[in-house]
Every structure is written in C-alpha cells, then in structure tokens.
Amino acid sequence: MALMQDTDPVRAGTARRRSRRREPGPSRRQRTPLHLAGYAILLLVCISIPVPRALAAAAVPPGVWLMGTKVAIQIFDCNGMLCGRVVWLKAPLNPQGLLKRDKLNPDPALRQRQVCGPTIIWNVRSDGDNRWEGGWFYNPDDGATYRVSMELKSPDVISARIYSNLPIFGETRTLVRVPMGTSAGWC
C-alpha cells in the first residue's frame, strides 16, 4: 500500500509548526546565562533613570515670612521637613501690658507659654519642586491644630492651605518674605 501525502494545506502548516517547537534550544522556561545578563542590564538601565522633577525633594525656603498682618513666621528645615516658629507679633502684649500667652492651648501645661517663639508649623514634607504636604499648623488664636500644605509661588511668596479634614473646606493664607527685625514686636 502506498503512503498518501497530506495535501491539505491547513494540516500541512500545523505539522510544520509542531516540528519547529521540537527544535533543540532553550525553552521558554529555561533561560541561558545570556538571557539573565540581558535582564540584569535592563534592570540597571531602569535604576539609573533620573527621578522625575515631581518626585524630587524641594528645598525649604528659609527666612521670615509675614502671614497676614498680625504674625511673622520663621521658616526653617527640621530634619528634611519644613517647620515654622512665631518670631514677630503685631501686638505682642495683652491688655495688661504682659507678653501674650497661649491661653487657649488644649494642653493645660502649655497655656502659660508665650505665643511669640513656639513652633506652630511642623512635619510638612516635600511633595516635589516648591511644594510641601501633610504637615500641621497650630493656631494660638483658637487653640486648634490644622493640616497644612504649602507651595512656593515665587522667591518671596508662599501659599499655605490650612484645613481640618479636607483641603477644599480650608482657607488659603499668603506668606510674604520680610526682612527680620525691621519693626517692633520681634521675639
């Protein structure tokens, strides 16, 4: 009996594909040292790509900043974060002529400290170029602590968003850089 050749082109193509799979060489599950070296080079290239500007840490803009017309805050770096302390009050004295005290502080032990001098902005972390998020702002006027995010708008202007729970329900304050010691009321 004579062998019949398969003349069906679909089945003939399937047979050729099957024969290719059986060729010697690394399978998909087996990797040669050359393959592993390629993956290592790809990994090194990915690691060496520079960090985007949005992820780069912003330098804290040190200096004295007037917030509104009643208080000046000295901004400084505290362990890589932005912090600020009161260094000037428009009216540093109470009606009795004594330095104002933090009488509305929720901690009774702190109610006798002066309003001028303590840190009222802390733990504000860099969130890219000229932006800081996730920090805290203590307001001695009402004794409450709020969340704060800040953005350096220009070398002499900072925009601060102060809020309780969600930024949308807060208020924005503008801080303007001022020279230190130019008027009465400095701590």
C-alpha positions as CSV (number, residue, x, y, z in Angstrom):
1,M,0.0,0.0,0.0
2,A,1.4,3.4,-0.9
3,L,1.7,6.2,1.6
4,M,-0.6,9.0,0.9
5,Q,0.7,12.5,1.2
6,D,-1.3,15.0,3.1
7,T,-2.4,17.7,0.5
8,D,-4.5,19.7,2.9
9,P,-2.5,23.0,3.4
10,V,-4.0,23.7,6.8
11,R,-2.9,20.3,8.2
12,A,0.5,20.6,6.5
13,G,1.1,24.0,8.1
14,T,0.2,22.6,11.6
15,A,2.7,19.8,11.1
16,R,5.5,22.3,10.2
17,R,4.7,24.4,13.3
18,R,4.8,21.3,15.5
19,S,8.2,20.4,14.1
20,R,9.6,23.8,14.9
21,R,8.6,23.5,18.5
22,R,10.7,20.4,18.8
23,E,13.9,22.0,17.7
24,P,16.7,21.9,20.3
25,G,17.4,25.1,22.3
26,P,16.2,26.8,25.4
27,S,12.5,26.6,26.0
28,R,10.5,29.5,27.4
29,R,11.1,28.1,30.9
30,Q,14.8,27.6,30.5
31,R,16.9,30.7,30.5
32,T,20.5,30.8,29.5
33,P,23.1,33.0,31.2
34,L,22.9,35.3,28.2
35,H,19.2,35.8,28.9
36,L,19.9,36.5,32.5
37,A,22.6,39.0,31.6
38,G,20.1,40.8,29.4
39,Y,17.6,41.1,32.3
40,A,20.4,42.4,34.5
41,I,21.3,45.1,32.0
42,L,17.7,46.1,31.6
43,L,17.3,46.4,35.4
44,L,20.5,48.6,35.7
45,V,19.1,50.9,32.9
46,C,15.8,51.2,34.8
47,I,17.5,52.0,38.1
48,S,19.8,54.6,36.5
49,I,16.9,56.7,35.1
50,P,16.7,60.0,36.9
51,V,13.9,60.7,39.3
52,P,11.2,63.0,37.7
53,R,11.1,66.5,39.0
54,A,7.8,65.9,40.7
55,L,9.4,63.4,42.9
56,A,12.5,65.4,43.7
57,A,12.6,66.9,47.2
58,A,12.0,70.6,47.4
59,A,14.5,72.7,49.4
60,V,12.9,74.5,52.4
61,P,12.8,78.3,51.7
62,P,14.4,79.6,54.9
63,G,13.6,83.1,56.1
64,V,11.0,85.2,57.8
65,W,7.5,85.3,56.3
66,L,4.7,87.6,57.2
67,M,1.3,85.8,57.4
68,G,-1.5,88.3,57.1
69,T,-0.8,91.5,59.1
70,K,-0.5,90.1,62.6
71,V,2.3,87.5,62.7
72,A,5.6,86.7,61.1
73,I,6.9,83.1,61.0
74,Q,10.5,82.0,60.6
75,I,10.5,79.0,58.2
76,F,13.4,76.5,58.7
77,D,14.4,73.0,57.8
78,C,13.8,70.4,60.6
79,N,15.2,67.0,59.7
80,G,14.4,67.5,56.0
81,M,10.9,68.8,56.6
82,L,9.5,72.4,56.7
83,C,8.8,73.9,60.1
84,G,8.0,77.4,61.2
85,R,8.0,79.4,64.5
86,V,6.5,82.7,65.5
87,V,9.1,85.4,65.5
88,W,7.0,88.6,65.4
89,L,3.6,89.7,66.5
90,K,1.9,93.0,65.6
91,A,0.5,93.2,69.1
92,P,2.8,91.0,71.4
93,L,1.3,92.4,74.6
94,N,-2.0,91.6,76.2
95,P,-4.3,94.5,77.7
96,Q,-2.3,94.3,81.0
97,G,0.9,95.0,79.2
98,L,2.3,91.5,79.6
99,L,3.5,89.2,76.8
100,K,0.7,87.2,75.3
101,R,0.3,83.6,76.5
102,D,-1.1,80.6,74.7
103,K,-4.1,80.6,77.0
104,L,-6.4,78.6,74.5
105,N,-4.0,75.7,74.1
106,P,-5.8,72.3,74.7
107,D,-2.8,71.2,76.9
108,P,-3.1,73.0,80.3
109,A,0.7,72.6,80.7
110,L,1.3,74.8,77.7
111,R,-1.2,77.6,78.4
112,Q,1.5,79.7,80.2
113,R,4.0,79.6,77.3
114,Q,4.4,82.8,75.3
115,V,2.7,83.0,71.9
116,C,5.9,84.5,70.4
117,G,8.5,81.9,70.0
118,P,7.0,78.4,69.7
119,T,6.9,76.3,66.6
120,I,3.5,76.4,65.0
121,I,4.2,74.6,61.7
122,W,5.8,71.2,61.7
123,N,6.2,67.9,59.8
124,V,5.5,69.4,56.4
125,R,7.1,67.0,53.9
126,S,8.3,67.8,50.4
127,D,6.0,66.8,47.6
128,G,8.1,67.9,44.6
129,D,9.6,71.1,43.5
130,N,8.4,74.0,45.7
131,R,5.5,72.0,47.3
132,W,5.1,70.6,50.8
133,E,2.2,68.5,52.1
134,G,1.0,66.6,55.1
135,G,2.1,68.9,57.9
136,W,0.5,70.6,60.9
137,F,-0.4,74.2,61.8
138,Y,-1.2,75.2,65.3
139,N,-3.3,78.4,65.6
140,P,-2.9,80.1,69.0
141,D,-5.9,82.3,68.3
142,D,-8.3,79.4,68.7
143,G,-6.1,76.6,70.2
144,A,-6.7,74.3,67.3
145,T,-4.3,72.2,65.2
146,Y,-5.0,72.0,61.5
147,R,-3.5,70.3,58.4
148,V,-1.3,72.4,56.2
149,S,0.1,72.2,52.6
150,M,2.3,74.9,51.2
151,E,3.6,76.0,47.8
152,L,6.4,78.5,46.9
153,K,4.8,80.7,44.3
154,S,7.8,82.9,43.8
155,P,11.1,83.5,45.8
156,D,9.2,85.8,48.1
157,V,5.6,84.3,48.2
158,I,4.3,81.1,49.8
159,S,0.7,80.0,49.5
160,A,-0.4,77.9,52.5
161,R,-3.6,75.9,52.6
162,I,-4.9,75.4,56.2
163,Y,-7.7,72.9,56.8
164,S,-9.3,70.5,59.2
165,N,-10.2,67.4,57.2
166,L,-10.3,68.2,53.5
167,P,-8.3,70.9,51.8
168,I,-11.5,72.0,49.9
169,F,-13.0,73.2,53.3
170,G,-10.0,75.1,54.4
171,E,-8.6,78.6,53.8
172,T,-5.6,79.8,51.9
173,R,-3.1,82.2,53.5
174,T,-0.4,84.1,51.7
175,L,3.0,84.4,53.3
176,V,5.3,87.2,52.1
177,R,9.1,87.2,52.8
178,V,10.1,90.1,55.0
179,P,13.5,91.2,56.5
180,M,13.9,90.3,60.1
181,G,14.0,93.0,62.8
182,T,12.6,95.9,60.8
183,S,9.8,96.9,63.3
184,A,8.8,96.5,66.9
185,G,7.3,93.2,68.1
186,W,10.1,90.8,67.4
187,C,10.5,87.9,69.8
